Amino acid sequence: MATIEALVAPYIKMSTKDQYSFIMEIRKRRRTKPDNPRKFKRNAKGKSSAKAKIKASGKTLTPETLLHALSPEDKAKLLKELGVI
């Protein structure tokens, strides 16, 4: 692990112009967006994952829209209750 003296000594030995460019580079790095931001935002602690939303084309829901909103576990449970499996 680096000591503070090891980090300060190279900065002190830099010229004024190099010190300025070094500080500006750090400030720029802190203010710009990273090149590869995370694709998926994580849920906060205690929140459940996002569930499928039911999209109905009209006011009436069709069985197909309800079926697409179910998770695979819920589909298997439904089929078991109906006696298909």
C-alpha positions in Angstrom: 0.0 0.0 0.0 1.3 3.4 -0.9 2.2 5.9 1.9 1.3 9.5 1.8 4.9 10.5 1.5 5.3 8.4 -1.6 2.2 10.0 -3.2 3.2 13.6 -2.2 6.8 13.5 -3.3 6.2 13.1 -7.1 3.6 15.8 -7.0 5.9 18.3 -5.3 8.7 17.5 -7.8 6.4 18.3 -10.8 6.6 21.7 -12.5 3.7 24.1 -11.9 2.3 23.5 -15.4 2.3 19.7 -14.8 0.7 20.2 -11.4 -2.1 22.3 -13.0 -2.7 19.7 -15.7 -2.7 16.9 -13.2 -5.3 18.6 -11.1 -7.4 19.5 -14.1 -7.3 15.9 -15.3 -8.6 14.7 -11.9 -11.4 17.3 -11.9 -12.3 16.3 -15.5 -12.4 12.6 -14.5 -14.8 13.4 -11.6 -17.2 15.4 -13.7 -17.5 13.3 -16.9 -19.7 10.2 -17.3 -17.8 6.9 -17.5 -17.3 5.3 -20.9 -19.1 2.1 -19.9 -21.9 2.9 -17.5 -23.8 0.0 -16.0 -26.5 -1.3 -18.3 -28.9 -2.3 -15.6 -29.7 -0.3 -12.5 -29.8 -2.3 -9.4 -32.8 -2.2 -7.1 -32.4 -0.6 -3.7 -32.2 -2.8 -0.7 -35.5 -4.2 0.3 -37.2 -3.7 -3.1 -38.3 -6.6 -5.2 -37.4 -7.0 -8.9 -39.5 -5.3 -11.5 -42.4 -7.4 -12.6 -44.0 -7.7 -16.0 -46.6 -5.1 -16.7 -49.9 -6.1 -18.3 -50.5 -4.1 -21.5 -54.1 -4.2 -22.8 -54.9 -2.9 -26.2 -58.4 -2.0 -25.0 -60.4 -2.1 -21.8 -60.8 -5.9 -21.9 -57.9 -8.2 -21.0 -57.4 -11.2 -23.1 -56.0 -14.5 -21.8 -52.9 -14.0 -23.9 -52.0 -10.8 -22.2 -52.4 -12.3 -18.8 -50.4 -15.4 -19.9 -47.5 -13.2 -21.1 -47.4 -11.4 -17.7 -46.9 -14.6 -15.7 -43.5 -15.7 -14.7 -42.4 -19.3 -15.7 -42.9 -20.4 -12.1 -46.4 -19.0 -12.0 -47.2 -20.7 -15.3 -46.0 -24.1 -14.0 -48.0 -23.6 -10.8 -51.2 -22.7 -12.8 -50.8 -25.7 -15.1 -50.3 -28.0 -12.1 -53.5 -26.6 -10.4 -55.4 -27.2 -13.6 -54.2 -30.8 -13.8 -52.4 -30.5 -17.1 -49.1 -31.5 -15.7 
